[in-house]
Amino acid sequence: MMKPFAAALALATLTAFGMTAMSAAPAVAQATEQKKVEIPELVLGNKDATVTLTEYASYTCPHCANFHSSVFKELKRDYIDTGKIKFVYREVFFDRPGLWAAMVARCGGEMRYFGIQEMLYAQQKDWAAGGGEATSAALQKIGLTAGLSQEQLNACMTDGATAQALIETYEANVKADSITSTPSLIINGTRHGNMNYADLKALLDAELAK
């Protein structure tokens, strides 16, 4: 059975994208009976690197959007694209729109995920504040712009089993790593808060030098 929080958000995902609560409820119930959906880890860079940087972030977090518009671009250029580190991105769900955004990003598969992610953060002010149907429409527009079809989006956004699995994965990860805020960064097992690029660079260089 789904936990109450997981069930509520999964149902909210279904109803927000055009389904009534009555028609959505059986879909959520059915999701509890389906085989557990495996949520793949989102990884960039060198998977065999000696330094692993894990970012916990929420798509509705303004500080996360700022991190990705500034710090992440330099991080990607200097450490991820060069193969110096392994980068892992983990989604945090503080609210329904954050879950919906993650489902749109994952709808494109691993190859498109980070491209859609960039669009979600860049346009955060346009979709995160609307709520309800306005948020749904704005997120679907981003998905369509990224090359997804309406049929793909409909299937992804009414997938109760995946919604449940995403939430359960998030809950397990944040508990294991004691995450209470976003963005949070973990470098080779040590947790850090939000920081500028110079400070992050110093920490990564120190780990790489070991």
GROMACS elastic network, one bead per residue, 0.5 to 0.9 nm:
[ bonds ]
;  ai    aj funct       b0    kb
    1     7     6  0.87822   500
    1    29     6  0.88734   500
    1    32     6  0.57640   500
    1    33     6  0.82101   500
    2     5     6  0.80215   500
    2     6     6  0.59425   500
    2     7     6  0.55414   500
    2    32     6  0.65432   500
    2   164     6  0.71073   500
    2   168     6  0.85544   500
    3     6     6  0.52122   500
    3     7     6  0.60443   500
    3     8     6  0.85726   500
    3   164     6  0.89429   500
    3   168     6  0.84447   500
    4     7     6  0.51343   500
    4     8     6  0.60740   500
    4     9     6  0.86547   500
    5     8     6  0.52482   500
    5     9     6  0.62946   500
    5    10     6  0.85363   500
    5   167     6  0.84454   500
    6     9     6  0.53609   500
    6    10     6  0.60009   500
    6    11     6  0.85143   500
    6   163     6  0.79282   500
    6   164     6  0.57093   500
    6   165     6  0.85036   500
    6   166     6  0.88182   500
    6   167     6  0.57994   500
    6   168     6  0.68923   500
    7    10     6  0.51082   500
    7    11     6  0.60454   500
    7    12     6  0.84321   500
    7    28     6  0.73530   500
    7    29     6  0.89147   500
    7   160     6  0.88480   500
    7   163     6  0.87584   500
    7   164     6  0.68076   500
    8    11     6  0.52383   500
    8    12     6  0.60691   500
    8    13     6  0.86433   500
    9    13     6  0.61136   500
    9    14     6  0.87484   500
    9    95     6  0.81316   500
    9    96     6  0.62007   500
    9    99     6  0.78668   500
    9   163     6  0.76689   500
    9   164     6  0.79866   500
    9   167     6  0.81034   500
   10    13     6  0.51009   500
   10    14     6  0.65741   500
   10    15     6  0.88798   500
   10    28     6  0.69557   500
   10    96     6  0.87653   500
   10    99     6  0.87493   500
   10   158     6  0.88814   500
   10   159     6  0.84561   500
   10   160     6  0.56990   500
   10   161     6  0.80978   500
   10   162     6  0.84839   500
   10   163     6  0.51540   500
   10   164     6  0.57686   500
   10   167     6  0.82444   500
   11    14     6  0.52122   500
   11    15     6  0.62441   500
   11    16     6  0.85011   500
   11    21     6  0.76550   500
   11    24     6  0.66241   500
   11    25     6  0.67724   500
   11    27     6  0.84205   500
   11    28     6  0.62126   500
   11   160     6  0.71914   500
   11   163     6  0.86111   500
   12    15     6  0.51762   500
   12    16     6  0.58542   500
   12    17     6  0.86840   500
   12    21     6  0.84519   500
   12    24     6  0.88718   500
   12    96     6  0.69803   500
   13    16     6  0.53384   500
   13    17     6  0.67077   500
   13    96     6  0.70589   500
   13    97     6  0.84634   500
   13    99     6  0.76223   500
   13   100     6  0.63485   500
   13   157     6  0.66533   500
   13   158     6  0.69580   500
   13   159     6  0.84975   500
   13   160     6  0.77893   500
   13   163     6  0.74262   500
   14    17     6  0.56891   500
   14    18     6  0.73286   500
   14    19     6  0.60862   500
   14    20     6  0.81924   500
   14    21     6  0.81650   500
   14    24     6  0.59914   500
   14    25     6  0.86673   500
   14    27     6  0.83606   500
   14    28     6  0.82826   500
   14   157     6  0.64185   500
   14   159     6  0.73906   500
   14   160     6  0.69859   500
   14   163     6  0.89759   500
   15    18     6  0.57833   500
   15    20     6  0.54817   500
   15    21     6  0.58170   500
   15    23     6  0.85342   500
   15    24     6  0.62694   500
   15    25     6  0.89530   500
   15   158     6  0.82374   500
   16    19     6  0.68818   500
   16    20     6  0.84511   500
   16   100     6  0.87988   500
   16   132     6  0.61143   500
   16   133     6  0.64654   500
   16   135     6  0.87696   500
   16   136     6  0.65740   500
   16   157     6  0.87498   500
   17   132     6  0.86690   500
   17   133     6  0.73867   500
   17   136     6  0.61475   500
   17   137     6  0.83807   500
   17   154     6  0.76741   500
   17   157     6  0.66299   500
   17   158     6  0.72664   500
   18   133     6  0.82506   500
   18   136     6  0.88526   500
   19    22     6  0.81520   500
   19    23     6  0.63052   500
   19    24     6  0.59167   500
   19   158     6  0.83154   500
   20    23     6  0.53279   500
   20    24     6  0.59615   500
   20    25     6  0.85129   500
   21    24     6  0.50509   500
   21    25     6  0.59832   500
   22    25     6  0.55082   500
   22    26     6  0.76046   500
   23    26     6  0.63731   500
   23    27     6  0.73866   500
   24    27     6  0.52429   500
   24    28     6  0.64730   500
   24    29     6  0.87997   500
   24   158     6  0.82952   500
   24   160     6  0.88242   500
   25    28     6  0.52130   500
   25    29     6  0.62241   500
   25    30     6  0.85697   500
   26    30     6  0.59429   500
   26    31     6  0.84901   500
   27    30     6  0.50361   500
   27    31     6  0.62115   500
   27    32     6  0.89964   500
   27   158     6  0.81530   500
   27   159     6  0.80413   500
   27   160     6  0.63667   500
   27   161     6  0.86124   500
   28    32     6  0.67836   500
   28   159     6  0.84487   500
   28   160     6  0.52505   500
   28   161     6  0.72864   500
   28   164     6  0.86027   500
   29    32     6  0.54632   500
   29    33     6  0.71338   500
   29   160     6  0.84805   500
   30    33     6  0.52989   500
   30    34     6  0.65067   500
   30   160     6  0.80984   500
   30   161     6  0.80798   500
   31    34     6  0.51962   500
   31    35     6  0.81952   500
   31    36     6  0.86060   500
   31   159     6  0.80928   500
   31   160     6  0.55159   500
   31   162     6  0.82622   500
   31   164     6  0.77451   500
   32    35     6  0.81652   500
   32    36     6  0.82933   500
   32   160     6  0.85283   500
   32   161     6  0.69764   500
   32   164     6  0.82747   500
   33    36     6  0.85270   500
   33   161     6  0.88982   500
   34    37     6  0.82696   500
   34   161     6  0.71166   500
   35   161     6  0.83964   500
   36   161     6  0.73424   500
   36   162     6  0.85059   500
   36   165     6  0.71306   500
   37   161     6  0.65402   500
   37   162     6  0.60433   500
   37   164     6  0.84955   500
   37   165     6  0.58964   500
   37   166     6  0.86603   500
   38   162     6  0.82970   500
   38   165     6  0.71266   500
   38   166     6  0.87966   500
   39   162     6  0.79371   500
   39   165     6  0.67951   500
   39   166     6  0.66310   500
   39   169     6  0.72989   500
   40   110     6  0.84824   500
   41    88     6  0.71933   500
   41    89     6  0.75784   500
   41    90     6  0.76082   500
   42    87     6  0.82869   500
   42    88     6  0.56741   500
   42    89     6  0.54387   500
   42    90     6  0.70374   500
   42   110     6  0.72279   500
   42   113     6  0.83517   500
   42   114     6  0.88002   500
   43    46     6  0.86952   500
   43    47     6  0.75894   500
   43    86     6  0.70802   500
   43    87     6  0.55950   500
   43    89     6  0.65159   500
   43   110     6  0.88175   500
   44    47     6  0.75230   500
   44    76     6  0.88414   500
   44    80     6  0.66074   500
   44    81     6  0.81632   500
   44    83     6  0.89571   500
   44    85     6  0.86253   500
   44    86     6  0.62033   500
   44    87     6  0.50983   500
   44    88     6  0.65574   500
   44    89     6  0.83894   500
   45    48     6  0.88880   500
   45    49     6  0.82444   500
   45    76     6  0.83784   500
   45    79     6  0.78509   500
   45    81     6  0.59201   500
   45    82     6  0.74900   500
   45    83     6  0.52124   500
   45    84     6  0.74359   500
   45    85     6  0.60731   500
   45    87     6  0.59779   500
   45    88     6  0.88433   500
   46    49     6  0.52769   500
   46    50     6  0.89910   500
   46    80     6  0.71691   500
   46    81     6  0.83660   500
   46    82     6  0.83238   500
   46    84     6  0.66649   500
   46    85     6  0.57331   500
   46    87     6  0.78669   500
   47    50     6  0.88654   500
   47    52     6  0.85296   500
   47    83     6  0.85012   500
   47    85     6  0.77481   500
   47    86     6  0.52687   500
   47    87     6  0.81164   500
   48    51     6  0.86649   500
   48    85     6  0.82449   500
   48    86     6  0.71607   500
   49    52     6  0.69263   500
   49    83     6  0.72948   500
   49    84     6  0.63347   500
   49    85     6  0.51722   500
   49    86     6  0.56245   500
   50    84     6  0.81620   500
   50    85     6  0.69093   500
   50    86     6  0.78556   500
   50   188     6  0.84146   500
   50   207     6  0.84709   500
   50   208     6  0.73825   500
   51    84     6  0.75289   500
   51    85     6  0.51320   500
   51    86     6  0.62874   500
   51    87     6  0.86861   500
   51   187     6  0.71000   500
   51   188     6  0.59827   500
   51   204     6  0.76446   500
   51   207     6  0.66601   500
   51   208     6  0.65804   500
   52    85     6  0.57469   500
   52    87     6  0.59001   500
   52    88     6  0.74333   500
   52   186     6  0.78872   500
   52   187     6  0.58056   500
   52   188     6  0.53511   500
   52   189     6  0.82704   500
   53    85     6  0.70963   500
   53    86     6  0.62168   500
   53    88     6  0.62269   500
   53    89     6  0.86046   500
   53   185     6  0.67900   500
   53   186     6  0.56161   500
   53   188     6  0.65966   500
   53   189     6  0.86109   500
   53   204     6  0.84859   500
   54    86     6  0.82940   500
   54    87     6  0.58252   500
   54    89     6  0.58515   500
   54    90     6  0.72332   500
   54   184     6  0.81799   500
   54   185     6  0.56507   500
   54   186     6  0.50189   500
   54   187     6  0.65529   500
   54   188     6  0.83670   500
   54   189     6  0.88354   500
   55    87     6  0.77290   500
   55    88     6  0.62392   500
   55    89     6  0.50254   500
   55    90     6  0.60458   500
   55    91     6  0.84504   500
   55   182     6  0.85971   500
   55   183     6  0.66808   500
   55   184     6  0.58069   500
   55   186     6  0.65470   500
   55   187     6  0.89550   500
   56    64     6  0.89917   500
   56    88     6  0.86510   500
   56    89     6  0.62834   500
   56    91     6  0.59465   500
   56    92     6  0.63499   500
   56   174     6  0.82771   500
   56   179     6  0.77776   500
   56   181     6  0.83725   500
   56   182     6  0.61815   500
   56   183     6  0.55175   500
   56   184     6  0.51231   500
   56   185     6  0.64137   500
   56   186     6  0.83606   500
   57    60     6  0.87650   500
   57    61     6  0.73472   500
   57    63     6  0.89821   500
   57    64     6  0.60079   500
   57    65     6  0.89553   500
   57    89     6  0.76267   500
   57    90     6  0.64943   500
   57    91     6  0.54642   500
   57    92     6  0.54528   500
   57    93     6  0.84660   500
   57   181     6  0.82852   500
   57   182     6  0.51097   500
   57   184     6  0.68593   500
   57   185     6  0.89555   500
   58    61     6  0.52482   500
   58    62     6  0.86917   500
   58    64     6  0.66733   500
   58    65     6  0.86758   500
   58    90     6  0.86480   500
   58    91     6  0.58641   500
   58    93     6  0.60501   500
   58    94     6  0.71215   500
   58    95     6  0.89643   500
   58    98     6  0.62404   500
   58    99     6  0.86784   500
   58   102     6  0.88379   500
   58   182     6  0.66010   500
   58   183     6  0.74264   500
   59    62     6  0.80910   500
   59    64     6  0.71456   500
   59    65     6  0.73154   500
   59    91     6  0.78457   500
   59    92     6  0.78816   500
   59    93     6  0.80886   500
   59    97     6  0.80278   500
   59    98     6  0.51420   500
   59    99     6  0.81491   500
   59   101     6  0.66912   500
   59   102     6  0.74215   500
   59   117     6  0.84365   500
   59   120     6  0.71375   500
   59   121     6  0.66168   500
   59   124     6  0.74849   500
   59   128     6  0.82579   500
   60    63     6  0.89883   500
   60    64     6  0.79426   500
   60    65     6  0.79967   500
   60    93     6  0.86016   500
   60    94     6  0.80252   500
   60    95     6  0.79308   500
   60    97     6  0.71207   500
   60    98     6  0.54970   500
   60   101     6  0.85986   500
   60   121     6  0.82794   500
   60   124     6  0.68725   500
   60   125     6  0.87988   500
   60   128     6  0.59726   500
   60   129     6  0.86327   500
   61    64     6  0.52322   500
   61    65     6  0.64962   500
   61    66     6  0.88596   500
   61    94     6  0.88069   500
   61    98     6  0.86051   500
   61   124     6  0.86683   500
   61   182     6  0.70789   500
   61   183     6  0.80184   500
   62    65     6  0.50316   500
   62    66     6  0.62463   500
   62    67     6  0.86027   500
   62   121     6  0.85576   500
   62   124     6  0.78849   500
   62   125     6  0.85771   500
   63    66     6  0.50251   500
   63    67     6  0.61177   500
   63    68     6  0.86808   500
   63   182     6  0.73589   500
   63   183     6  0.68415   500
   63   194     6  0.80535   500
   64    68     6  0.62429   500
   64    69     6  0.86142   500
   64   121     6  0.78755   500
   64   182     6  0.66374   500
   64   183     6  0.54509   500
   64   194     6  0.85487   500
   65    68     6  0.52046   500
   65    69     6  0.61877   500
   65    70     6  0.87333   500
   65   118     6  0.89854   500
   65   120     6  0.85872   500
   65   122     6  0.69759   500
   65   124     6  0.72832   500
   66    69     6  0.50918   500
   66    70     6  0.62223   500
   66    71     6  0.78810   500
   66   121     6  0.81737   500
   66   122     6  0.89044   500
   67    70     6  0.54474   500
   67    71     6  0.51263   500
   67    72     6  0.60291   500
   67    73     6  0.86900   500
   67   183     6  0.78247   500
   67   194     6  0.79369   500
   67   195     6  0.83150   500
   67   196     6  0.80895   500
   68    71     6  0.59704   500
   68    73     6  0.65829   500
   68   118     6  0.76564   500
   68   121     6  0.71437   500
   68   122     6  0.84826   500
   69    72     6  0.66538   500
   69    73     6  0.66396   500
   69   118     6  0.83265   500
   69   121     6  0.76979   500
   69   122     6  0.72231   500
   70    73     6  0.57887   500
   70    74     6  0.70169   500
   70    75     6  0.89686   500
   70   196     6  0.86056   500
   70   197     6  0.80599   500
   71    74     6  0.55584   500
   71    75     6  0.61422   500
   71    76     6  0.86637   500
   71   195     6  0.83927   500
   71   196     6  0.63912   500
   71   197     6  0.51187   500
   71   198     6  0.88639   500
   71   200     6  0.85997   500
   72    76     6  0.58909   500
   72    77     6  0.84439   500
   72   197     6  0.80901   500
   73    76     6  0.52146   500
   73    77     6  0.62557   500
   73    78     6  0.87177   500
   74    77     6  0.50607   500
   74    78     6  0.60463   500
   74    79     6  0.81664   500
   74   197     6  0.74001   500
   75    78     6  0.53829   500
   75    79     6  0.55495   500
   75    80     6  0.65927   500
   75    81     6  0.86701   500
   75   197     6  0.74353   500
   75   200     6  0.85186   500
   75   201     6  0.78613   500
   76    79     6  0.56229   500
   76    81     6  0.56822   500
   76    82     6  0.81646   500
   76    87     6  0.89105   500
   77    80     6  0.63555   500
   77    81     6  0.55435   500
   77    82     6  0.70917   500
   78    81     6  0.66466   500
   78    82     6  0.61950   500
   78    83     6  0.87678   500
   78    84     6  0.81253   500
   79    82     6  0.53835   500
   79    83     6  0.62124   500
   79    84     6  0.50281   500
   79    85     6  0.57999   500
   79    86     6  0.85401   500
   79    87     6  0.89754   500
   79   201     6  0.89591   500
   79   204     6  0.86892   500
   80    83     6  0.52600   500
   80    84     6  0.61651   500
   80    85     6  0.56843   500
   80    86     6  0.67626   500
   80    87     6  0.67805   500
   81    84     6  0.78324   500
   81    85     6  0.87326   500
   82    85     6  0.80957   500
   83    86     6  0.73790   500
   84   208     6  0.80168   500
   85   204     6  0.85355   500
   85   208     6  0.85515   500
   90   170     6  0.75669   500
   90   173     6  0.81368   500
   91    98     6  0.85928   500
   91    99     6  0.84742   500
   91   102     6  0.72792   500
   91   166     6  0.84874   500
   91   170     6  0.65231   500
   92    98     6  0.76933   500
   92    99     6  0.81585   500
   92   167     6  0.84965   500
   92   170     6  0.59983   500
   92   171     6  0.83190   500
   92   174     6  0.78739   500
   92   182     6  0.79117   500
   93    96     6  0.72808   500
   93    97     6  0.84561   500
   93    98     6  0.55415   500
   93    99     6  0.57327   500
   93   102     6  0.88432   500
   93   167     6  0.73137   500
   93   170     6  0.72246   500
   93   171     6  0.87762   500
   94    97     6  0.86807   500
   94    98     6  0.67704   500
   94    99     6  0.82032   500
   95    98     6  0.55431   500
   95    99     6  0.68143   500
   96    99     6  0.52151   500
   96   100     6  0.63077   500
   96   101     6  0.87131   500
   96   131     6  0.89097   500
   97   101     6  0.60592   500
   97   102     6  0.85974   500
   97   127     6  0.85427   500
   97   128     6  0.65143   500
   97   131     6  0.72362   500
   97   132     6  0.83330   500
   97   135     6  0.70785   500
   97   136     6  0.81738   500
   98   101     6  0.51918   500
   98   102     6  0.63558   500
   98   103     6  0.87664   500
   98   128     6  0.79972   500
   99   102     6  0.51711   500
   99   103     6  0.62957   500
   99   104     6  0.87852   500
   99   163     6  0.77370   500
   99   166     6  0.81393   500
   99   167     6  0.80462   500
  100   103     6  0.51104   500
  100   104     6  0.63420   500
  100   105     6  0.87498   500
  100   135     6  0.88854   500
  100   136     6  0.78512   500
  100   139     6  0.78563   500
  100   157     6  0.73088   500
  100   163     6  0.87071   500
  101   104     6  0.51519   500
  101   105     6  0.62800   500
  101   106     6  0.86715   500
  101   117     6  0.85797   500
  101   120     6  0.72350   500
  101   136     6  0.89882   500
  101   139     6  0.66173   500
  102   105     6  0.50481   500
  102   106     6  0.60951   500
  102   107     6  0.84380   500
  102   117     6  0.82541   500
  102   166     6  0.87469   500
  103   106     6  0.51029   500
  103   107     6  0.59604   500
  103   153     6  0.89549   500
  103   156     6  0.67105   500
  103   157     6  0.65782   500
  103   162     6  0.83145   500
  103   163     6  0.75490   500
  103   166     6  0.85649   500
  104   107     6  0.50323   500
  104   108     6  0.72901   500
  104   113     6  0.87407   500
  104   116     6  0.79872   500
  104   139     6  0.71187   500
  104   140     6  0.74693   500
  104   142     6  0.83487   500
  104   143     6  0.62806   500
  104   153     6  0.70070   500
  104   156     6  0.71814   500
  104   157     6  0.72416   500
  105   108     6  0.60635   500
  105   109     6  0.76917   500
  105   110     6  0.88323   500
  105   112     6  0.75085   500
  105   113     6  0.51116   500
  105   114     6  0.75857   500
  105   115     6  0.83259   500
  105   116     6  0.54056   500
  105   117     6  0.61091   500
  105   120     6  0.82196   500
  105   143     6  0.75759   500
  106   109     6  0.53074   500
  106   110     6  0.68965   500
  106   112     6  0.79003   500
  106   113     6  0.56964   500
  106   116     6  0.85705   500
  106   156     6  0.83945   500
  107   110     6  0.86953   500
  107   112     6  0.84610   500
  107   113     6  0.78293   500
  107   143     6  0.82991   500
  107   148     6  0.79155   500
  107   152     6  0.72398   500
  107   153     6  0.68696   500
  107   155     6  0.87709   500
  107   156     6  0.58470   500
  107   157     6  0.83861   500
  108   111     6  0.71733   500
  108   112     6  0.51273   500
  108   113     6  0.60023   500
  108   116     6  0.79408   500
  108   143     6  0.81646   500
  108   146     6  0.82810   500
  108   147     6  0.83270   500
  108   148     6  0.67177   500
  108   152     6  0.85602   500
  109   112     6  0.56723   500
  109   113     6  0.59687   500
  110   113     6  0.51120   500
  110   114     6  0.77448   500
  111   114     6  0.75095   500
  111   115     6  0.82372   500
  112   115     6  0.54035   500
  112   116     6  0.62752   500
  112   117     6  0.85537   500
  112   146     6  0.81250   500
  113   116     6  0.53460   500
  113   117     6  0.60572   500
  113   118     6  0.87974   500
  114   118     6  0.62091   500
  114   119     6  0.87434   500
  115   118     6  0.52892   500
  115   119     6  0.67230   500
  115   120     6  0.89195   500
  115   146     6  0.78663   500
  116   119     6  0.51060   500
  116   120     6  0.62264   500
  116   121     6  0.87904   500
  116   142     6  0.75651   500
  116   143     6  0.73402   500
  116   146     6  0.64558   500
  117   120     6  0.50259   500
  117   121     6  0.62990   500
  117   122     6  0.85029   500
  118   121     6  0.54006   500
  118   122     6  0.60510   500
  118   123     6  0.85602   500
  119   122     6  0.50674   500
  119   123     6  0.59902   500
  119   124     6  0.81881   500
  119   142     6  0.70828   500
  119   146     6  0.85346   500
  120   123     6  0.53438   500
  120   124     6  0.56816   500
  120   127     6  0.83659   500
  120   139     6  0.79835   500
  120   142     6  0.73975   500
  121   125     6  0.84218   500
  122   125     6  0.80236   500
  122   126     6  0.89822   500
  123   126     6  0.53570   500
  123   127     6  0.67730   500
  123   128     6  0.85031   500
  123   142     6  0.87995   500
  124   127     6  0.55748   500
  124   128     6  0.55241   500
  124   129     6  0.80892   500
  125   128     6  0.57930   500
  125   129     6  0.63633   500
  125   130     6  0.87865   500
  126   129     6  0.68449   500
  126   130     6  0.74886   500
  126   135     6  0.83848   500
  126   138     6  0.74060   500
  127   130     6  0.57715   500
  127   131     6  0.76648   500
  127   134     6  0.72470   500
  127   136     6  0.80400   500
  127   137     6  0.83705   500
  127   138     6  0.54040   500
  127   139     6  0.66097   500
  128   131     6  0.66924   500
  128   135     6  0.62919   500
  128   138     6  0.87726   500
  128   139     6  0.89569   500
  129   134     6  0.87719   500
  129   135     6  0.74316   500
  130   133     6  0.79528   500
  130   134     6  0.52701   500
  130   135     6  0.52342   500
  130   136     6  0.88524   500
  130   138     6  0.87016   500
  131   134     6  0.57523   500
  131   136     6  0.76795   500
  132   135     6  0.55289   500
  132   136     6  0.63279   500
  132   137     6  0.87963   500
  133   137     6  0.60273   500
  133   138     6  0.85048   500
  134   137     6  0.52414   500
  134   138     6  0.61929   500
  134   139     6  0.86266   500
  135   138     6  0.51165   500
  135   139     6  0.60665   500
  135   140     6  0.84990   500
  136   139     6  0.52749   500
  136   140     6  0.61438   500
  136   141     6  0.85918   500
  137   140     6  0.51719   500
  137   141     6  0.61667   500
  137   142     6  0.87878   500
  138   141     6  0.50714   500
  138   142     6  0.64574   500
  138   143     6  0.88247   500
  139   142     6  0.50944   500
  139   143     6  0.63460   500
  139   144     6  0.87158   500
  140   144     6  0.61316   500
  140   145     6  0.85204   500
  140   150     6  0.79652   500
  140   153     6  0.69824   500
  141   144     6  0.50897   500
  141   145     6  0.61006   500
  141   146     6  0.85628   500
  142   145     6  0.50704   500
  142   146     6  0.62001   500
  142   147     6  0.88636   500
  142   148     6  0.89364   500
  143   146     6  0.50697   500
  143   147     6  0.66087   500
  143   148     6  0.55145   500
  143   149     6  0.78479   500
  143   150     6  0.84634   500
  143   153     6  0.72002   500
  144   147     6  0.52034   500
  144   149     6  0.60332   500
  144   150     6  0.69527   500
  144   153     6  0.81779   500
  145   148     6  0.72505   500
  148   151     6  0.82216   500
  148   152     6  0.62503   500
  148   153     6  0.68106   500
  149   152     6  0.51223   500
  149   153     6  0.63584   500
  149   154     6  0.86398   500
  150   153     6  0.50938   500
  150   154     6  0.60661   500
  150   155     6  0.85805   500
  151   154     6  0.51275   500
  151   155     6  0.62085   500
  151   156     6  0.86144   500
  152   155     6  0.52221   500
  152   156     6  0.61507   500
  152   157     6  0.85595   500
  153   156     6  0.50901   500
  153   157     6  0.59141   500
  153   158     6  0.84639   500
  154   157     6  0.53167   500
  154   158     6  0.61888   500
  154   159     6  0.86168   500
  155   158     6  0.55005   500
  155   159     6  0.62715   500
  156   159     6  0.53526   500
  156   160     6  0.88465   500
  156   162     6  0.82287   500
  157   160     6  0.80517   500
  157   163     6  0.83871   500
  158   161     6  0.89517   500
  158   162     6  0.89483   500
  158   163     6  0.85209   500
  159   162     6  0.55718   500
  159   163     6  0.63832   500
  159   164     6  0.88021   500
  160   163     6  0.50273   500
  160   164     6  0.61252   500
  160   165     6  0.85939   500
  161   164     6  0.51733   500
  161   165     6  0.62045   500
  161   166     6  0.86579   500
  162   166     6  0.60066   500
  162   167     6  0.85771   500
  163   166     6  0.52051   500
  163   167     6  0.63555   500
  163   168     6  0.86890   500
  164   167     6  0.53492   500
  164   168     6  0.62191   500
  164   169     6  0.86049   500
  165   168     6  0.51035   500
  165   169     6  0.59849   500
  165   170     6  0.84724   500
  166   169     6  0.51636   500
  166   170     6  0.61371   500
  166   171     6  0.86349   500
  167   170     6  0.50313   500
  167   171     6  0.61146   500
  167   172     6  0.86147   500
  168   171     6  0.50714   500
  168   172     6  0.61733   500
  168   173     6  0.85866   500
  169   172     6  0.52131   500
  169   173     6  0.61240   500
  169   174     6  0.86623   500
  170   173     6  0.52067   500
  170   174     6  0.61441   500
  170   175     6  0.84722   500
  171   174     6  0.55052   500
  171   175     6  0.61633   500
  171   176     6  0.86178   500
  172   175     6  0.53017   500
  172   176     6  0.61547   500
  172   177     6  0.87392   500
  173   176     6  0.51527   500
  173   177     6  0.62139   500
  173   178     6  0.82750   500
  173   179     6  0.82102   500
  174   177     6  0.52295   500
  174   178     6  0.55122   500
  174   180     6  0.75628   500
  175   178     6  0.50525   500
  175   179     6  0.66869   500
  176   179     6  0.80590   500
  177   186     6  0.85339   500
  177   189     6  0.86299   500
  177   191     6  0.79119   500
  178   191     6  0.87349   500
  179   182     6  0.79065   500
  179   184     6  0.69876   500
  179   191     6  0.85789   500
  180   184     6  0.82310   500
  181   184     6  0.63326   500
  181   193     6  0.79799   500
  182   185     6  0.85179   500
  182   193     6  0.76624   500
  182   194     6  0.73962   500
  183   193     6  0.66467   500
  183   194     6  0.55963   500
  183   195     6  0.89948   500
  184   191     6  0.70820   500
  184   192     6  0.59660   500
  184   194     6  0.59720   500
  185   190     6  0.81661   500
  185   191     6  0.57652   500
  185   192     6  0.50110   500
  185   193     6  0.59757   500
  185   194     6  0.70535   500
  185   195     6  0.89310   500
  186   189     6  0.56804   500
  186   190     6  0.51853   500
  186   192     6  0.59286   500
  186   193     6  0.85656   500
  187   190     6  0.52192   500
  187   191     6  0.65591   500
  187   192     6  0.77049   500
  187   203     6  0.80945   500
  187   204     6  0.76019   500
  187   207     6  0.82810   500
  188   191     6  0.85377   500
  188   207     6  0.80650   500
  192   195     6  0.82092   500
  195   198     6  0.82701   500
  195   199     6  0.63988   500
  195   200     6  0.65134   500
  196   199     6  0.56513   500
  196   200     6  0.63628   500
  196   201     6  0.86815   500
  197   200     6  0.50232   500
  197   201     6  0.58712   500
  197   202     6  0.85158   500
  198   201     6  0.51166   500
  198   202     6  0.62848   500
  198   203     6  0.88443   500
  199   202     6  0.51753   500
  199   203     6  0.64617   500
  199   204     6  0.88024   500
  200   203     6  0.51998   500
  200   204     6  0.62410   500
  200   205     6  0.85983   500
  201   204     6  0.51452   500
  201   205     6  0.60202   500
  201   206     6  0.84968   500
  202   205     6  0.52082   500
  202   206     6  0.61628   500
  202   207     6  0.87532   500
  203   206     6  0.51829   500
  203   207     6  0.64008   500
  203   208     6  0.87252   500
  204   207     6  0.51519   500
  204   208     6  0.61259   500
  204   209     6  0.85842   500
  205   209     6  0.60722   500
  205   210     6  0.88679   500
  206   209     6  0.51872   500
  206   210     6  0.67189   500
  207   210     6  0.54652   500
